[in-house]
């Protein structure tokens, strides 16, 4: 029976050693999990800060672009158009061409507005209003009606096809 008691003591010692190892592993895993969670929290804060910085940078770039445009407008307005510095000639030409195109399009728009209103007062007309008016005007014409015929062809089953 001495061998049996020795085996039991040996098993208890082994079990105790295994339990201690399991506790150590659990403690190490717990420490690692806390470390990872802390790192994940810091990473989340860092990612959020990066996103905010990107938005802030985009906003500042937009502010800078507006400021550059304002500087350009002031310079353009203050400069004698007959004596433009050489490095600005192309930019000035582009601005002058764009302004001329805008004036032409605005004149055409005003002409179209005037033609839409017989009283001569400019009127804004939406696309939907124009289409609705054309449909109402065309509703009384029975002679010019359009007839649409739809034909549906059925597929004939192939040989050996059991569908019907």
Phi, psi and omega per residue, in radians:
X1 nan -0.310 3.106
X2 -1.061 -0.660 3.115
X3 -1.149 -0.654 -3.125
X4 -1.150 -0.826 3.133
X5 -1.093 -0.663 3.108
X6 -1.123 -0.709 3.129
X7 -1.128 -0.755 -3.128
X8 -1.087 -0.813 3.126
X9 -1.085 -0.692 3.140
X10 -1.131 -0.750 3.116
X11 -1.130 -0.722 3.119
X12 -1.104 -0.739 3.127
X13 -1.114 -0.739 3.125
X14 -1.133 -0.745 -3.139
X15 -1.122 -0.705 3.113
X16 -1.109 -0.726 3.110
X17 -1.119 -0.719 3.117
X18 -1.145 -0.714 3.127
X19 -1.102 -0.740 3.105
X20 -1.096 -0.721 3.110
X21 -1.109 -0.706 3.132
X22 -1.118 -0.705 3.101
X23 -1.115 -0.738 3.124
X24 -1.093 -0.765 3.123
X25 -1.100 -0.747 3.139
X26 -1.123 -0.729 3.130
X27 -1.133 -0.756 3.119
X28 -1.101 -0.761 3.127
X29 -1.108 -0.708 3.122
X30 -1.110 -0.781 3.107
X31 -1.077 -0.748 3.140
X32 -1.124 -0.733 3.134
X33 -1.096 -0.721 3.104
X34 -1.118 -0.699 3.127
X35 -1.116 -0.793 3.136
X36 -1.124 -0.739 3.138
X37 -1.103 -0.717 3.092
X38 -1.113 -0.753 3.100
X39 -1.109 -0.693 -3.141
X40 -1.136 -0.697 3.098
X41 -1.105 -0.760 3.107
X42 -1.162 -0.654 3.108
X43 -1.136 -0.710 3.130
X44 -1.104 -0.735 3.094
X45 -1.112 -0.706 3.137
X46 -1.136 -0.732 3.132
X47 -1.139 -0.730 3.109
X48 -1.094 -0.722 3.126
X49 -1.136 -0.709 3.110
X50 -1.064 -0.763 3.137
X51 -1.093 -0.762 3.127
X52 -1.112 -0.736 3.117
X53 -1.083 -0.693 3.112
X54 -1.083 -0.739 3.114
X55 -1.127 -0.772 3.131
X56 -1.102 -0.708 3.108
X57 -1.099 -0.779 3.127
X58 -1.068 -0.702 3.128
X59 -1.140 -0.740 3.129
X60 -1.177 -0.635 3.075
X61 -1.101 -0.696 3.097
X62 -1.124 -0.706 3.083
X63 -1.088 -0.761 3.131
X64 -1.098 -0.727 3.133
X65 -1.080 -0.749 3.105
X66 -1.113 -0.694 3.130
X67 -1.140 -0.745 3.088
X68 -1.061 -0.732 3.138
X69 -1.100 -0.716 3.123
X70 -1.125 -0.751 3.085
X71 -1.038 -0.766 3.127
X72 -1.093 -0.744 3.116
X73 -1.086 -0.781 -3.140
X74 -1.091 -0.782 3.130
X75 -1.107 -0.769 -3.128
X76 -1.061 -0.814 -3.118
X77 -1.178 -0.584 -3.068
X78 -1.450 -0.288 -3.053
X79 -1.522 2.442 3.044
X80 -1.203 2.068 -3.051
X81 -1.174 -0.273 3.123
X82 -1.534 -0.343 -3.122
X83 -2.224 1.083 -3.121
X84 -1.374 2.337 3.064
X85 -0.992 2.495 -2.993
X86 -0.940 -0.730 -3.078
X87 -1.230 -0.184 -3.111
X88 -1.866 -0.048 -3.045
X89 -0.990 -0.847 -3.097
X90 -1.091 -0.774 3.140
X91 -1.116 -0.730 3.116
X92 -1.104 -0.745 3.110
X93 -1.044 -0.759 3.124
X94 -1.078 -0.723 3.113
X95 -1.131 -0.795 -3.130
X96 -1.115 -0.700 3.096
X97 -1.149 -0.732 3.127
X98 -1.121 -0.732 3.116
X99 -1.100 -0.710 3.114
X100 -1.125 -0.728 3.121
X101 -1.122 -0.701 3.116
X102 -1.099 -0.765 3.122
X103 -1.062 -0.758 3.123
X104 -1.078 -0.798 -3.117
X105 -1.164 -0.657 3.100
X106 -1.151 -0.676 3.101
X107 -1.110 -0.769 3.108
X108 -1.097 -0.721 3.124
X109 -1.077 -0.759 3.121
X110 -1.125 -0.674 3.087
X111 -1.101 -0.761 3.128
X112 -1.136 -0.703 3.090
X113 -1.070 -0.759 -3.137
X114 -1.134 -0.673 -3.138
X115 -1.223 -0.408 3.118
X116 -1.329 -0.416 -3.098
X117 -2.080 2.002 -3.070
X118 -1.183 -0.398 3.131
X119 -1.280 -0.217 3.103
X120 1.592 -0.056 3.103
X121 -1.437 2.292 3.118
X122 -1.053 2.363 -3.127
X123 -2.333 2.370 3.022
X124 -1.453 2.308 3.122
X125 -2.171 2.285 3.100
X126 -1.514 2.797 3.137
X127 -1.038 -0.734 -3.118
X128 -1.084 -0.709 3.127
X129 -1.083 -0.747 -3.129
X130 -1.127 -0.773 -3.142
X131 -1.138 -0.769 3.120
X132 -1.046 -0.751 3.126
X133 -1.108 -0.728 3.119
X134 -1.135 -0.665 3.111
X135 -1.165 -0.717 3.114
X136 -1.131 -0.710 -3.139
X137 -1.161 -0.630 -3.120
X138 -1.456 -0.191 -3.086
X139 -1.190 -0.498 -3.102
X140 -1.412 -0.281 -3.112
X141 -1.482 1.792 3.112
X142 -1.468 -0.399 -3.088
X143 -1.216 -0.509 -3.066
X144 -1.829 0.494 -3.119
X145 -1.282 2.672 -3.130
X146 -1.904 2.309 3.105
X147 -1.968 2.318 3.136
X148 -2.053 2.238 3.114
X149 -1.973 2.272 -3.136
X150 -1.965 2.208 3.124
X151 -2.023 2.273 3.117
X152 -1.908 2.121 3.105
X153 -1.727 2.303 3.127
X154 -1.603 2.466 3.080
X155 -1.283 2.342 3.074
X156 -1.458 2.369 -3.140
X157 -1.149 2.479 3.097
X158 -1.345 2.888 3.110
X159 -1.034 2.334 3.097
X160 1.526 -0.125 3.123
X161 -1.435 2.238 -3.076
X162 -1.689 0.025 3.122
X163 -1.275 2.651 3.056
X164 -2.369 nan nan
